[in-house]
Amino acid sequence: MFLPQRTANPTAASGGAATGAGAGAGASGSSSTNRPVANAFLQLGAGGGGNRHRSAAQQQEAERRAKIAESLRPWVEKYRPKSIDDVVAQEHTVNVLKRSLLSSNLPHMLFYGGPGTGKTSTILALARQLFGPDLFRSRVLELNASDERGISVVREKIKNFAKLAVSTPQATLDGETGLKRYPCPPYKIIILDEADSMTQDAQSALRRIMEQYSHITRFCLVCNYVTRIIEPLTSRCSKFRFRQLDTGATRERLQMIAQAEGVTFADEKVLDTLVEVSDGDLRRSITYLQSASRLHGASASVLPATDTAPAQTSSPTPITTLSILEIAGRVPAASIRRFAAALGVDAYGADEDAEGDADGDVAMADAEGKLASHARGGGSSSRAGLAPAPGSYAAIAREVASCTQSGYGATQILSQLHDYLMLHPALSGTRKAAAAITLGLADKALVDGGDEELQLLNTSLQLAKDLL
């Protein structure tokens, strides 16, 4: 009777031992399980330092890329006026807009004037001062010439934005004055840049929208030619004319940008040439200045150092007058004087860009070679190596071939030739009037798609008759 008990006791004992062994194994298992956790925690701590190092390196790389992107940013956008106080040479418009800014009550506006006079920059600066950076995107809609602005867009996109109601945001006070930093008036602004390119139907559809939603939306039409805007729209807007920038204002702005970018000039005539070729267009002059600085390395640019490369610094190289003329596509003055001499007009003015006419001399040599076979047929002008007489077909054809082979456009040549002839002191008013009519007809033919070389040759021969 006791044997089963004895048998059972060893079994129980073995079970207890097994249980104890299991418990021991569980204890050892838990310790072995905790060991990887501790190792992982230690590795995580070590990896945290690596992540911090990586994040610092990534931050440095991001800052370096931001500096490079800023150095490659177009100067037209970089130095765009941030407020209406920065707008130059438009005193009357700026004063009126300042008073409107104080009262936060703007009418519908129509900005018109030549390109590069600050129309778009003025309305954008005004909108930023009204709404601030937080509400600017939600309160301002800008459509330019690259956007589709047909009648369907006016009826859908513009109308949907115009009818959106606006709320009065919490005012942000200035810490120093205690006044509102941004007025944030209860309306939106729709800017239609180059509105003179809109169709008549689209402008007619816009008229009703301006009337219907004027209590929550203001329109600003920006155009170059106010005559292309229909009368119902112009009568609903306050018109502001932006005049061409004078020489002093353009020169002052360019000097400020040159100093900020570390640009140097070979002499004072470079700025005068830059102002002259821009024709009162500040945007064009700034673009020419940046192009010249990039082409000739005229700006002192610094690339920040990295772990693998040291900082790169480029020493400034002065910009010359010839580089500005080349970038602007202007014909050298010596070539224009020579062209006029071929028409039979006596040259006047100093030869200030003789070295810039080297390309013209090479092109003229090629033109003379091509015309040699044509003139070899026994013409009196080619006998014994004599130069063709001024006003003759051979002389005019040689100059036309020289200019076209140099890569100058017929429009640019005729434009500069017009200025040269109209300011010539020895030509009478009758001759200048006849020449102006001929040049006007040539410009019309070129706009209609006429062949440049043929039009230039035909106009030159006609000018030679007008100037006799």
SVG drawing of the C-alpha trace seen along z (x, -y; Angstrom):
<svg xmlns="http://www.w3.org/2000/svg" viewBox="-24 -122 68 124">
<polyline fill="none" stroke="black" stroke-width="0.4" points="0.0,0.0 2.9,-2.3 4.6,-1.5 2.4,-3.7 2.9,-6.5 6.7,-6.0 6.4,-5.9 4.3,-9.0 6.6,-10.9 9.6,-10.6 7.3,-11.7 6.2,-14.6 9.7,-15.3 10.8,-15.1 7.9,-17.3 9.0,-19.8 12.5,-19.6 11.3,-20.1 9.3,-23.0 12.3,-24.4 14.4,-23.8 11.7,-25.5 11.7,-28.4 15.4,-28.6 15.3,-28.4 12.6,-31.1 14.9,-33.2 17.8,-32.7 15.6,-33.2 14.4,-36.5 17.9,-37.6 18.9,-36.6 15.9,-38.5 16.8,-41.6 20.3,-41.5 19.4,-42.4 17.1,-45.1 19.9,-46.6 22.2,-46.3 19.6,-47.9 19.2,-50.7 22.9,-51.3 23.0,-51.2 20.1,-53.6 22.0,-56.0 25.1,-55.7 22.9,-56.1 21.3,-59.2 24.6,-61.0 25.1,-59.8 21.6,-61.1 22.5,-64.4 25.7,-64.6 23.7,-63.7 21.0,-66.3 23.7,-69.0 25.4,-68.0 22.0,-68.0 21.3,-71.5 24.6,-72.8 24.0,-71.4 20.6,-72.9 22.0,-76.3 24.7,-76.0 22.1,-75.1 19.9,-78.0 22.9,-80.4 23.6,-79.1 20.0,-79.4 19.9,-83.0 23.1,-83.8 21.4,-82.5 18.1,-84.3 17.2,-86.9 18.0,-90.3 14.7,-91.6 12.9,-89.5 15.6,-89.9 15.4,-93.7 11.7,-94.0 10.2,-96.7 8.9,-95.3 6.8,-98.4 5.4,-101.3 8.1,-103.5 10.7,-101.6 9.0,-102.4 11.2,-105.0 10.3,-107.8 6.5,-107.5 6.0,-110.1 2.4,-111.1 1.1,-107.5 3.0,-106.6 1.5,-109.6 -2.0,-108.7 -1.6,-105.0 -0.1,-106.0 -3.2,-107.9 -5.4,-105.0 -3.3,-102.7 -3.9,-104.7 -7.7,-104.6 -7.7,-101.0 -10.2,-102.0 -9.1,-101.2 -11.1,-101.7 -10.8,-99.7 -7.5,-100.7 -6.0,-100.8 -2.2,-101.0 -0.9,-101.8 2.5,-102.8 5.6,-101.4 7.3,-98.1 9.6,-98.1 8.2,-101.2 7.0,-99.4 3.3,-98.8 3.1,-95.2 5.7,-95.8 3.6,-98.6 0.4,-96.7 2.2,-93.7 3.9,-95.8 0.6,-97.5 -1.1,-94.2 1.7,-92.9 1.4,-96.0 -2.4,-95.6 -2.6,-91.9 0.8,-90.8 2.6,-87.5 -0.1,-85.3 -3.1,-86.5 -1.4,-87.5 -2.0,-84.2 -5.6,-83.9 -6.6,-87.5 -4.7,-88.2 -5.3,-86.5 -2.8,-87.4 -3.3,-86.4 -0.7,-87.3 -0.3,-86.9 0.8,-83.3 -2.6,-82.3 -5.7,-81.6 -8.0,-84.6 -10.7,-84.0 -14.4,-84.5 -14.7,-81.1 -11.9,-81.9 -13.5,-85.2 -16.9,-83.5 -15.5,-80.7 -12.1,-81.3 -12.3,-85.0 -16.0,-85.0 -15.5,-82.2 -12.7,-84.0 -14.5,-87.3 -17.6,-86.1 -15.8,-84.5 -16.7,-86.1 -13.9,-87.2 -13.7,-87.3 -12.1,-89.9 -8.9,-88.3 -7.4,-89.0 -5.4,-92.2 -1.6,-91.9 -0.3,-94.9 3.1,-96.4 5.1,-96.1 6.5,-99.6 3.6,-101.7 0.7,-99.6 -1.1,-100.0 -2.1,-97.4 0.8,-96.0 -1.3,-95.2 -4.7,-96.8 -6.3,-93.6 -9.4,-95.3 -12.5,-93.2 -12.0,-92.7 -9.8,-90.8 -7.7,-92.0 -7.6,-90.5 -4.6,-91.6 -5.0,-91.2 -1.5,-91.8 -1.3,-92.8 -5.0,-93.2 -4.8,-94.8 -4.2,-91.3 -7.7,-90.1 -10.3,-89.7 -13.2,-92.1 -15.7,-89.4 -13.6,-88.7 -13.5,-92.4 -17.2,-92.7 -17.9,-89.8 -15.5,-91.3 -17.6,-94.5 -20.6,-92.9 -18.4,-91.0 -16.7,-94.3 -20.1,-95.8 -21.6,-92.8 -18.8,-92.0 -17.3,-95.4 -18.1,-95.2 -15.7,-92.3 -13.4,-92.5 -11.2,-95.1 -9.7,-94.8 -6.4,-96.2 -5.9,-96.1 -2.3,-96.4 -1.6,-97.2 0.9,-98.9 -1.7,-100.4 -4.8,-101.9 -6.5,-102.4 -7.0,-98.6 -9.2,-98.5 -12.8,-99.0 -14.5,-102.2 -16.9,-100.5 -13.9,-99.1 -11.8,-102.3 -14.7,-104.3 -15.0,-102.1 -11.3,-102.4 -9.0,-105.1 -6.3,-105.5 -2.7,-105.8 -0.1,-106.5 3.4,-105.2 5.9,-107.3 9.3,-106.1 12.1,-106.3 14.5,-109.2 18.2,-108.8 18.9,-109.8 16.4,-107.4 17.6,-104.5 21.3,-105.2 20.7,-105.5 18.9,-102.1 21.6,-100.4 24.4,-101.8 22.6,-100.4 22.3,-97.0 25.9,-97.0 27.2,-97.9 25.0,-95.2 26.3,-92.5 29.9,-93.7 29.8,-94.6 32.5,-96.9 32.7,-99.0 35.6,-99.9 34.6,-103.5 31.6,-105.8 30.5,-105.5 29.3,-101.9 26.4,-103.0 25.5,-105.7 25.5,-103.1 23.4,-100.7 20.8,-103.5 20.8,-104.4 20.2,-100.9 17.4,-100.2 15.2,-103.1 13.6,-103.9 12.9,-100.2 14.4,-99.5 13.6,-95.7 15.6,-95.5 18.6,-97.4 18.7,-95.2 18.6,-92.1 21.4,-93.5 23.5,-94.2 23.1,-90.7 23.8,-89.1 27.0,-91.1 28.1,-90.2 27.5,-86.5 29.1,-86.6 32.3,-88.3 32.4,-87.3 32.0,-90.9 30.3,-90.1 32.2,-88.9 30.4,-85.6 31.3,-83.3 30.3,-79.7 30.3,-78.4 32.8,-75.6 31.7,-72.0 33.3,-68.9 34.9,-68.0 35.5,-71.4 36.8,-74.7 35.0,-78.0 35.2,-79.3 35.6,-83.0 35.6,-84.7 37.4,-88.1 35.3,-90.8 36.2,-91.8 35.1,-95.2 32.3,-95.4 33.1,-97.3 30.9,-99.3 31.4,-96.8 30.0,-94.0 26.8,-96.0 26.4,-96.7 26.9,-93.1 24.4,-91.8 21.8,-94.4 22.3,-93.5 23.1,-97.1 24.9,-97.9 28.2,-99.7 28.0,-103.5 30.9,-103.2 28.9,-100.7 25.9,-103.1 28.1,-106.0 29.5,-103.9 26.1,-102.7 24.9,-106.4 28.0,-107.3 27.1,-104.6 23.8,-106.4 25.6,-109.6 25.3,-111.3 28.3,-112.9 29.4,-111.3 29.2,-113.1 30.0,-112.2 33.1,-110.8 34.1,-107.2 33.8,-106.0 33.6,-102.2 36.2,-101.7 37.4,-98.4 33.8,-97.2 33.7,-97.5 36.3,-94.8 33.6,-92.2 32.0,-94.7 35.3,-95.0 35.6,-91.3 32.0,-91.0 32.7,-93.8 35.7,-92.1 33.6,-89.0 30.8,-91.1 33.4,-92.7 34.6,-89.3 31.1,-88.2 30.3,-91.4 33.6,-91.3 32.3,-88.9 29.1,-91.1 31.1,-94.3 33.8,-92.7 31.4,-93.0 32.8,-96.3 31.2,-98.7 33.0,-102.0 33.1,-101.8 35.2,-98.7 37.8,-99.7 41.3,-100.0 40.3,-98.9 38.3,-102.1 35.7,-102.0 32.1,-102.2 30.7,-105.7 28.4,-106.8 24.7,-106.3 25.4,-103.7 24.0,-100.2 27.4,-98.6 28.1,-100.7 24.7,-100.2 24.7,-96.4 28.1,-96.1 26.9,-97.7 23.7,-95.7 25.7,-92.5 28.2,-93.5 25.5,-94.2 23.4,-91.1 26.5,-88.9 27.4,-90.4 24.1,-89.1 22.3,-92.4 18.6,-92.5 17.0,-94.8 14.7,-96.3 17.7,-97.3 19.7,-98.7 16.8,-100.8 16.0,-102.0 19.5,-103.3 19.7,-104.7 16.5,-106.6 18.0,-108.2 21.2,-109.0 19.5,-110.7 16.9,-112.6 19.7,-114.1 22.0,-114.9 22.8,-118.6 23.4,-118.9 20.2,-117.4 17.2,-119.6 13.7,-119.1 12.3,-118.0 14.9,-115.3 14.4,-114.1 10.6,-113.9 11.0,-111.9 13.4,-109.5 11.0,-109.1 8.2,-108.1 10.4,-105.6 11.6,-104.1 8.0,-103.9 6.9,-101.9 9.9,-99.6 9.0,-99.0 5.4,-98.1 6.8,-95.6 9.0,-94.0 6.1,-93.6 4.1,-92.0 6.8,-89.4 8.9,-90.8 12.4,-89.4 14.9,-91.3 17.7,-91.5 15.5,-92.5 13.6,-95.1 16.9,-96.5 18.3,-96.8 15.1,-98.3 14.8,-100.8 18.4,-101.8 18.1,-102.5 15.0,-104.5 16.7,-106.5 19.6,-107.3 17.0,-108.9 15.3,-110.8 18.6,-112.2 19.9,-113.5"/>
</svg>
